[in-house]
């Protein structure tokens, strides 16, 4: 496998991981407000 392909794979995987971490951070900070405003139960919080 060439060096270029290895770097491209690393960039793609790192970008995907960055998006997942950003999504989880945003959801973690917004969860209290969402559950309070929507009046969500514990099982509904799992779906959010």
C-alpha positions as CSV (number, residue, x, y, z in Angstrom):
1,X,0.0,0.0,0.0
2,X,1.4,3.4,-1.0
3,X,2.1,6.1,1.5
4,X,-0.5,8.3,-0.1
5,X,-3.3,5.7,0.4
6,X,-2.3,5.2,4.0
7,X,-2.5,9.0,4.7
8,X,-5.9,9.2,2.9
9,X,-7.2,6.3,5.0
10,X,-5.9,8.0,8.2
11,X,-7.6,11.3,7.2
12,X,-10.9,9.7,6.4
13,X,-11.0,7.7,9.6
14,X,-9.9,10.6,11.7
15,X,-12.6,12.9,10.2
16,X,-15.3,10.3,10.9
17,X,-14.1,10.0,14.5
18,X,-14.1,13.8,14.9
19,X,-17.7,14.1,13.6
20,X,-18.8,11.4,16.1
21,X,-17.1,13.1,19.0
22,X,-18.5,16.5,18.1
23,X,-22.0,15.0,17.8
24,X,-21.7,13.3,21.2
25,X,-20.4,16.6,22.8
26,X,-23.2,18.6,21.4
27,X,-25.8,16.1,22.5
28,X,-24.3,15.8,26.0
29,X,-24.5,19.5,26.5
30,X,-28.0,19.9,25.0
31,X,-29.5,16.8,26.8
32,X,-30.6,18.6,30.0
33,X,-32.4,21.4,28.1
34,X,-34.0,18.9,25.7
35,X,-35.4,16.6,28.3
36,X,-36.7,19.5,30.4
37,X,-38.4,21.3,27.5
38,X,-39.9,18.1,26.1
39,X,-40.7,16.5,29.5
40,X,-39.0,13.3,28.4
41,X,-39.1,10.2,30.5
42,X,-36.0,8.0,31.1
43,X,-36.8,5.7,28.2
44,X,-37.4,8.7,25.9
45,X,-34.0,10.1,26.9
46,X,-32.4,6.9,25.5
47,X,-34.0,7.5,22.1
48,X,-32.9,11.1,22.1
